[in-house]
């Protein structure tokens, strides 16, 4: 029984390290995704508005299909509903935004959960190590402070790993939330600008667009 208890803190330390590794993997994946999703929103918008003023609707939609990320998806959705009227444009943009937000915030709740769980798991390892220390003291074969110091050392290692993992999780979560909030703000500003333009300008007719020479 004593040997089984003495093995548990080591297993718990491995579990905390596994949480830490998962945190790095998730954070790196989310960081790269959000980095690729960044665009110069108003540079893209300026180009689209110039095309729309010239009646080049298909070209504007095509420009939103490149490496423009979620902002481009919002713009494309708005342009595709231009002929449907202002209420349809507004509804389409809001619906597209609701669908994009979970994609941007993917796994952020998991990182927050890791930040809350790792100190608890580390504390569990600490308590089990201390239980093992007291069992060693009560053992008639107790050989002195050397055995006791090993249990206390493992207890402190579990606590330190839990706190370190929690700190890393919180930092990664805070950085990613900041990037998501910045991207959402850009999306909101861009959506408001293009919605205003589309609702205050009449779209070209399908005949006019079909008759327009292709660049």
C-alpha positions in Angstrom: 0.0 0.0 0.0 2.8 2.4 0.9 4.6 1.7 -2.4 1.4 2.4 -4.3 1.0 5.7 -2.6 4.6 6.7 -3.2 4.1 6.2 -6.9 1.1 8.4 -7.2 2.8 11.8 -6.9 5.2 10.9 -9.7 2.2 10.0 -11.9 0.5 13.2 -11.0 3.6 15.2 -11.9 3.6 13.5 -15.3 -0.1 14.5 -15.7 0.7 18.1 -14.9 3.5 18.1 -17.5 1.1 16.6 -20.0 -1.3 19.5 -19.4 1.6 21.8 -20.0 2.6 20.2 -23.3 -1.1 20.3 -24.4 -1.2 24.0 -23.5 1.8 24.7 -25.7 0.3 22.7 -28.6 -3.1 24.4 -28.4 -1.6 27.8 -27.9 0.7 27.4 -30.9 -2.1 26.2 -33.1 -4.4 29.1 -32.1 -1.7 31.7 -32.4 -0.8 30.6 -35.9 -4.5 30.5 -36.9 -5.1 34.0 -35.5 -1.9 35.3 -37.1 -3.0 34.1 -40.5 -6.4 35.6 -40.0 -5.0 39.1 -39.6 -5.4 41.4 -42.5 -5.2 45.1 -43.1 -9.0 45.6 -42.8 -9.3 49.1 -44.1 -6.9 48.5 -47.0 -9.0 45.6 -48.0 -12.2 47.6 -47.5 -10.9 50.5 -49.5 -10.1 48.2 -52.5 -13.5 46.5 -52.2 -15.4 49.8 -52.1 -13.6 51.1 -55.2 -14.6 47.9 -57.0 -18.2 48.1 -55.9 -18.4 51.8 -57.0 -17.2 50.6 -60.4 -19.9 47.9 -60.4 -17.3 45.1 -60.2 -19.3 43.0 -57.8 -17.9 39.6 -58.9 -14.3 40.9 -58.7 -15.0 42.2 -55.2 -16.4 38.9 -54.0 -13.4 37.1 -55.5 -11.0 39.4 -53.6 -12.7 38.3 -50.4 -12.0 34.6 -51.2 -8.2 35.0 -50.9 -6.1 35.1 -47.7 -8.5 37.6 -46.1 -9.6 35.5 -43.1 -12.8 36.1 -41.1 -12.9 39.7 -42.1 -13.0 38.8 -45.8 -15.8 36.3 -45.0 -17.8 39.1 -43.4 -17.3 41.4 -46.4 -18.1 38.6 -48.9 -21.4 37.8 -47.0 -22.4 41.4 -47.1 -21.7 41.8 -50.8 -23.5 38.6 -51.7 -26.7 40.0 -50.1 -26.4 43.5 -51.6 -29.4 43.0 -53.9 -31.5 41.6 -51.1 -31.9 45.0 -49.3 -30.7 46.5 -46.0 -32.4 44.1 -43.6 -31.0 41.1 -45.4 -27.5 42.5 -45.4 -27.6 43.3 -41.7 -29.0 39.9 -40.8 -26.5 38.1 -43.0 -23.6 40.0 -41.5 -24.7 39.3 -37.9 -25.3 35.6 -38.7 -21.8 35.3 -40.3 -20.3 37.0 -37.2 -22.1 34.6 -34.9 -20.7 31.6 -36.8 -17.2 33.0 -36.9 -16.8 33.8 -33.2 -16.8 30.1 -32.1 -14.1 29.4 -34.7 -11.9 32.2 -33.4 -12.4 31.2 -29.8 -11.9 27.5 -30.4 -10.1 25.8 -27.4 -9.7 29.0 -25.4 -12.1 27.6 -22.8 -10.0 24.5 -22.7 -6.9 26.6 -21.9 -8.9 28.4 -19.1 -9.9 25.0 -17.8 -6.2 23.9 -17.7 -5.3 27.0 -15.9 -7.9 26.2 -13.2 -7.2 22.4 -13.1 -3.4 22.3 -12.9 -3.0 23.9 -9.4 -5.6 21.5 -8.1 -3.9 18.5 -9.6 -0.5 19.7 -8.3 -2.0 20.2 -4.8 -3.4 16.6 -5.0 0.1 15.3 -5.6 1.4 17.4 -2.7 -1.1 16.0 -0.3 -0.5 12.4 -1.4 3.3 13.0 -1.0 2.7 14.3 2.5 0.5 11.3 3.3 3.4 9.1 2.2 5.7 11.0 4.4 3.6 10.5 7.5 3.2 6.8 6.6 7.0 6.6 6.5 7.3 8.2 9.9 4.8 5.7 11.3 6.6 2.8 9.7 8.7 0.8 12.1 11.4 0.5 9.4 11.6 4.3 9.0 15.3 5.0 8.3 15.5 8.7 9.1 15.2 12.1 7.5 16.5 11.0 4.1 13.3 9.1 3.3 11.2 11.9 4.7 13.0 14.6 2.7 12.3 12.6 -0.5 8.6 12.7 0.1 8.6 16.4 1.0 10.7 17.1 -2.1 8.1 15.4 -4.3 5.3 17.3 -2.6 7.0 20.6 -3.4 7.7 19.5 -7.0 4.0 18.7 -7.5 3.0 22.1 -6.1 5.6 23.9 -8.2 4.6 22.1 -11.4 1.0 22.8 -10.8 1.6 26.5 -10.3 4.0 26.8 -13.2 1.5 25.0 -15.6 -1.3 27.3 -14.4 0.8 30.4 -15.0 1.7 29.3 -18.5 -1.9 28.5 -19.3 -3.1 31.9 -18.0 -0.5 33.7 -20.0 -1.3 31.8 -23.2 -5.0 32.3 -22.6 -4.7 36.1 -22.0 -2.5 36.6 -25.1 -4.9 34.7 -27.3 -8.0 36.4 -25.9 -6.4 39.7 -26.6 -5.7 38.7 -30.3 -9.3 37.4 -30.7 -10.7 40.7 -29.2 -8.6 42.7 -31.6 -9.8 40.7 -34.5 -13.4 40.9 -33.5 -13.1 44.7 -33.1 -11.6 44.9 -36.7 -14.5 42.7 -37.9 -17.0 44.9 -36.3 -15.6 48.1 -37.7 -15.3 46.6 -41.2 -18.8 45.1 -41.1 -20.3 48.5 -40.0 -18.4 50.3 -42.9 -19.4 47.9 -45.7 -23.0 47.6 -44.4 -23.3 51.4 -44.4 -22.0 51.6 -48.0 -24.2 48.8 -49.3 -27.3 50.1 -47.7 -26.8 53.6 -49.1 -25.9 52.6 -52.6 -27.9 50.8 -55.2 -26.3 47.6 -56.6 -25.8 47.4 -60.4 -28.3 45.3 -62.2 -27.4 41.9 -63.4 -27.6 43.1 -67.0 -25.2 45.9 -66.3 -22.8 43.5 -64.5 -23.0 41.0 -67.3 -22.4 43.7 -69.9 -19.3 45.0 -68.1 -16.1 43.9 -69.8 -13.9 41.7 -67.7 -10.5 43.0 -66.6 
